[in-house]
Structures are given as structure tokens and as C-alpha cells.
Amino acid sequence: MSFFDKIFGGQSESPEQKSFWKKIESEEDLAKAIEQSHHHKIAVFKHSTSCFISRTVLKNFEKEVENSDQPPALYYLDLLAYRPISNKIAEDFGIRHESPQLIVIENGKPVNNASHQDISLSQIVS
């Protein structure tokens, strides 16, 4: 990884490498995630892979999850690759799009959301 990639967020480090992430890459994946929310609370992390702030927030959030005794069901959405799905989430749930953003869903409805430095595991487990 080059010096500039480290500063500005290169593509070599990927959240998909973390075993706790379930990817959302289609409307079907989103529907399955929402269906799961009827069984237990889930969270969708919307991440811009080209944004340094988003990358920093993601890394901090992942550290929290890795240190958790019971990590929640977490879904990852790459905003650059799947922007139409992000738009669908914003429209369906009435939550203004931000990046990075964490949306907590329970029983098919958003119960909490946060963006930027406000994102933390406490939004899900509280």
C-alpha cells in the first residue's frame, strides 16, 4: 500500500475480510437482511470506500465489534458499488443518506441511526 493510499484510503484493506460482515450487493440481499430483523436486531453499515473519514469510522467500529462478547448481525454496503441500494434504504426508511452511516433495524423498521463519529456499537446494543 502506498503512502497516499494509507492517508487517503486505498482499496487494499477491505471490510469484507472481517468474518462478521454480511454483504448487501442486491435488493434481494437487502430484503433478506430486513427479514432477519424480524428475528433479531440488525445493523447496516453504509461505507464509502473512497472516503478517509468513512474508512476511519469503519475501522474504529470494527475494533468495537471485535472486542464485543456478542457481536450483532452486521451488514455492509459499499456505497460506491451499490448506490441504488443505498438510495432504496434512504427512501424506504425515510432516513437521509449520509456516509458513513449505521442504520439499526428491528422488526423491519429503523430504530436508530448514526453517522460519522457518532457511529458506535452502543447504537445497536442499547
C-alpha positions as CSV (number, residue, x, y, z in Angstrom):
1,M,0.0,0.0,0.0
2,S,1.4,3.4,-1.0
3,F,1.9,6.3,1.4
4,F,-1.0,8.2,-0.3
5,D,-3.3,5.1,0.0
6,K,-2.6,4.9,3.7
7,I,-3.6,8.6,4.1
8,F,-6.4,8.9,1.7
9,G,-7.9,5.4,1.9
10,G,-6.5,2.9,-0.7
11,Q,-8.5,-0.1,-1.8
12,S,-6.3,-2.9,-0.4
13,E,-7.9,-3.2,3.0
14,S,-11.5,-4.4,2.7
15,P,-14.1,-4.8,5.4
16,E,-15.3,-7.9,3.6
17,Q,-12.3,-9.6,5.1
18,K,-13.9,-9.4,8.5
19,S,-15.9,-12.5,9.2
20,F,-18.8,-10.7,11.0
21,W,-19.9,-8.7,7.9
22,K,-22.6,-9.9,5.6
23,K,-22.6,-8.1,2.3
24,I,-25.5,-6.4,0.7
25,E,-25.0,-6.4,-3.0
26,S,-28.6,-6.6,-4.3
27,E,-32.1,-5.8,-3.4
28,E,-32.6,-9.5,-2.6
29,D,-29.7,-9.2,0.0
30,L,-31.4,-6.2,1.5
31,A,-34.7,-8.0,1.7
32,K,-33.1,-10.9,3.5
33,A,-31.4,-8.6,6.0
34,I,-34.7,-6.9,6.7
35,E,-36.4,-10.3,7.1
36,Q,-33.7,-11.2,9.7
37,S,-34.6,-8.1,11.6
38,H,-37.9,-9.7,12.5
39,H,-35.9,-12.4,14.4
40,H,-33.2,-10.2,15.9
41,K,-31.9,-6.6,15.7
42,I,-29.5,-6.0,12.7
43,A,-27.4,-3.1,11.6
44,V,-26.4,-1.9,8.1
45,F,-23.1,0.0,7.8
46,K,-23.1,2.2,4.7
47,H,-19.5,2.9,3.7
48,S,-17.8,5.0,1.1
49,T,-14.7,3.1,0.1
50,S,-13.0,6.3,-1.2
51,C,-13.5,8.4,1.9
52,F,-10.8,8.7,4.5
53,I,-13.4,9.6,7.2
54,S,-15.6,6.7,6.4
55,R,-12.6,4.3,6.5
56,T,-11.5,5.6,9.9
57,V,-15.0,5.3,11.3
58,L,-15.3,1.8,9.9
59,K,-12.0,0.7,11.4
60,N,-13.0,2.1,14.8
61,F,-16.4,0.4,14.6
62,E,-14.8,-2.9,13.7
63,K,-12.5,-2.7,16.7
64,E,-15.5,-2.3,18.9
65,V,-17.2,-5.3,17.3
66,E,-14.1,-7.5,17.6
67,N,-13.9,-6.6,21.4
68,S,-17.6,-7.4,21.9
69,D,-18.7,-10.6,23.6
70,Q,-21.8,-11.0,21.4
71,P,-21.4,-9.2,18.1
72,P,-24.7,-8.3,16.5
73,A,-25.8,-9.2,13.0
74,L,-24.0,-6.7,10.8
75,Y,-24.5,-5.9,7.1
76,Y,-22.0,-4.0,5.0
77,L,-23.0,-1.9,2.0
78,D,-20.3,-0.4,-0.3
79,L,-21.9,2.9,-1.4
80,L,-19.8,3.4,-4.4
81,A,-20.6,0.0,-5.9
82,Y,-24.2,-0.2,-4.8
83,R,-25.5,3.3,-4.6
84,P,-29.0,2.4,-5.9
85,I,-29.4,0.1,-2.9
86,S,-28.3,2.9,-0.6
87,N,-30.9,5.2,-2.2
88,K,-33.6,2.5,-1.7
89,I,-32.7,2.3,2.0
90,A,-33.0,6.0,2.4
91,E,-36.3,6.1,0.5
92,D,-37.9,3.0,2.2
93,F,-36.9,4.0,5.7
94,G,-37.2,7.8,5.4
95,I,-33.6,8.3,6.6
96,R,-31.5,10.9,4.8
97,H,-28.4,9.3,3.2
98,E,-25.1,10.0,4.9
99,S,-21.7,8.4,4.7
100,P,-20.6,6.6,6.7
101,Q,-23.9,5.7,8.3
102,L,-25.1,3.0,10.6
103,I,-28.8,2.1,10.5
104,V,-30.2,-0.3,13.1
105,I,-33.3,-2.2,12.1
106,E,-35.7,-4.2,14.2
107,N,-38.9,-5.8,13.1
108,G,-38.4,-4.3,9.6
109,K,-38.3,-0.8,10.9
110,P,-35.3,1.6,11.6
111,V,-35.0,2.0,15.4
112,N,-31.7,4.0,15.4
113,N,-29.2,5.5,13.0
114,A,-26.0,7.4,13.3
115,S,-23.3,8.9,11.0
116,H,-19.7,9.8,11.1
117,Q,-18.1,9.9,14.6
118,D,-21.5,9.1,16.3
119,I,-21.4,5.5,15.0
120,S,-20.7,3.0,17.7
121,L,-21.7,-0.4,18.9
122,S,-23.9,1.2,21.6
123,Q,-26.4,2.2,18.9
124,I,-27.2,-1.5,18.4
125,V,-26.9,-3.0,21.8
126,S,-28.7,-0.3,23.8
